Amino acid sequence: MAQWVDRYWTSKDGLKLHYRDYAGPHERPPILCLPGLTRNARDFEPVADRLAGEWRILAVEFRGRGQSEYDPDPANYVPHTYAADVLKLLDQLGIADAVFFGTSLGGIVTMLMSSTDPERIAGAVINDIGPVVEDTGIDRLRNYVGKGGVFANWAEARAAAATRNGIAFPHYSAEQWDAFARRMASERPDGTVRSDYDMAIAQPFATIKGTPDFDPWPLIDGLTDKPVLLVRGETSDLLSIATAERIIATLPKAELVTVPGVGHAPILDEPEAVAGIDRLLAKVLAEQ
């Protein structure tokens, strides 16, 4: 496993937020990893194990996740707040631009930042999300987000992970489900295992619609001249084929990679995703 240093930054409203800093050359833009709704920095361990050292990797934990402080006001658990937190981190570190790796919610934050601060994005991997999100996928997430986050032991946590996510990874082995569970949860001093996020994130998520009241497509306009890799799970219930194809048609430098036999969201260690990421990073370097 690649080595990292735990570091922290402070949001504009005073929360202590955590990220993993994997060392790499400073003459390249770092890879900035932004996780999904209920996830944390550990989700990007496969990416870091492969690329750390060759690239500096910053694996962020949004407020209310992992080692980041929980927000006393759940209304702040929204993409605009996360984007402001990420921008504060980049400013604090003096990073002009980064290669954004955004999974699900992290991809939404990436698109949002591309609409407000496109110069901070050297390239992007958008993992299984788009400007339009399918309501069927949103409804599935609502069935478990913020519910039942405490497990008696790792076996129970592993079983829950398989039940909730089996539709996305139908061919996973027991070993893979164990690794999955250990990325999403942690063991507490009392021996219980708990999901690593504030259950209150479910409150603003409860009212989210897949297609917002505004036109979401201008969100990706800031990526028009950027190298982009769009990764889609073949059976994804959040990113439709039609939305993926429209993204590719809209962004001249975008490539679509489909991961077969996987739903929402690919782990980014699949051969198709790995090859696509390598092509994306080569394009980023060519434009430096």
C-alpha positions, 0 to 999 in steps of 0.5 A, a space after each residue: 500500500 502506498 504511503 501517505 501523510 494525514 493532513 488537514 485544512 480549515 474551511 471558511 466556516 471553521 471546520 477541520 477537514 482531512 485529506 491524505 497527501 501521497 508524495 509525488 513530483 511538484 512539477 506536475 499538477 497533483 491528482 485531486 481525488 473527490 469521493 462519492 456521497 457516503 465515501 472517504 479517502 480510502 476509496 482511492 487507495 487503488 488509484 494511489 497504490 498505482 500512481 503515487 510517487 509518479 504523481 502527487 495525490 491528494 485524497 480529500 474527505 468532504 466535511 462529515 466524512 472520514 476524519 473530517 469534522 461533522 457540520 453542525 448544520 446539515 443544510 451545508 451538506 451540498 455540492 456548492 459547500 464542498 466545492 468551496 472547501 476544495 477551492 480553499 484547500 487548493 488556495 491554502 496549498 498554493 496549487 494553481 491547478 490539479 487533475 480532478 478525479 471525481 467519483 459520483 458526488 465528487 464528479 458533481 463537485 468537479 463539474 460545479 468547479 469547472 463552471 466557476 473556476 475552470 482554470 483550476 482544472 488541468 484535466 478530469 476523470 468523471 466517474 459514473 455521473 453527469 449533469 443529469 442523474 437518473 431518478 432510479 439511482 437516486 431512489 436506490 441511494 435514498 433507501 440506505 443513505 443515513 440509515 443503519 450505519 452501525 454494525 456489530 462486527 466486520 462480518 455484518 458490515 461486509 454483509 450489509 455492503 454486499 446487500 446494498 451494492 451487490 447490484 453494482 458488483 454482482 461478481 464480487 468475492 467475499 474478499 472483495 466485499 471485505 475490502 469494500 466494507 473496510 473502505 466505507 467503515 471503521 472499527 470503533 473502540 467499543 468493537 462496533 463497526 460504523 459507516 464513516 460519515 455523518 448520517 445527517 448528510 441524508 437530510 439535504 439529499 432527501 429532496 434532491 432530484 435527478 434532473 434539477 429545476 435549472 438547466 444543468 448542462 452549462 455545468 460542464 462548459 468549463 471542461 470544453 478545452 480540458 482533457 476529460 475521461 468519462 468512466 461509466 459502469 455498464 449497468 449504472 443506474 445513475 449515469 445513463 447511456 444517453 447522458 454519457 453520449 451527450 457529454 462526449 458530444 459536448 466536450 471535444 477532448 472527452 473520452 468515454 470508457 465503459 466498465 463491463 459488468 459493473 454498476 455505480 460506481 467503478 472503483 477505477 482499478 478495472 482494466 478499462 478504467 486503468 487504461 483510460 486514466 493512463 491515456 488521460 494523464 498522458 494528455 494532461 502532461 502533453 498540454 503542460 
